[in-house]
Amino acid sequence: MGLAVALAPVRTASAQASTEVAPLQFRDATEETRFHHLTSELRCVMCQNQSLADSNAQIAHDLRREVLDLMRQGKTDDEVVAFLVARYGEFVRYKPAMEPATWLLWFGPALLLLGGGVVVARVVRARSRREVPAPSEDQEW
């Protein structure tokens, strides 16, 4: 029993060390710059509102390693992004491609704003056409 209690901190420390991710090693500054540019344009599939570069989720670590591996295989930036889009969908891009499937995403906010403007204009026009009743002599104000 005493030995198990004495070794408990050692097991805890080794378990924590196994979950830590080794930092990526870059061959040169150009590779590092390209890597950071790519990962900042891609979204973490788990965190949803963080870039791949900013996320600390385990899948983000794995995807960053995958991006670096693809870069070292000679893939272009477009090929790396296409690989991740094929695997996870357009969601991984912060700036989705403009195609028929994403038109609502690109133009939806403008259409909502335009529709809201039309509604406001109609309400204002309808109210301005109403006749204002003449004040009666019984009114005190």
QUIQUITA-V564961 format. One record per pair of residues at least 6 apart in sequence whose ideal C-beta (glycine too) atoms are under 8 Angstrom apart, sorted by the first residue. I is the first residue (numbers start at 1). J is the second residue. If there is no record, write none. Layout:
# QUIQUITA-V564961
{{I:J} {I:J}}
This chain:
# QUIQUITA-V564961
{{21:58} {21:61} {24:35} {24:64} {24:65} {24:68} {26:32} {26:35} {26:68} {31:71} {34:71} {34:77} {35:64} {35:67} {35:68} {35:71} {36:53} {37:77} {38:67} {38:71} {38:77} {38:80} {38:81} {39:51} {39:52} {39:53} {39:64} {39:67} {40:51} {40:52} {40:53} {40:54} {41:51} {41:81} {41:93} {41:94} {41:95} {42:51} {42:52} {42:63} {42:67} {42:81} {42:84} {42:92} {42:93} {42:94} {43:49} {43:50} {43:51} {43:52} {43:91} {43:92} {43:93} {43:94} {44:50} {44:51} {44:52} {44:54} {44:55} {44:57} {44:59} {44:60} {44:63} {45:59} {45:63} {45:88} {45:91} {45:92} {46:55} {46:57} {46:59} {46:60} {47:55} {47:57} {47:60} {50:60} {51:94} {52:60} {52:63} {52:64} {52:67} {52:92} {53:64} {63:84} {66:84} {67:80} {67:84} {70:79} {70:80} {70:83} {71:80} {75:83} {81:92} {81:93} {84:92} {85:92} {85:93} {90:96} {90:97} {90:101} {90:102} {96:102} {96:105} {96:106} {98:106}}
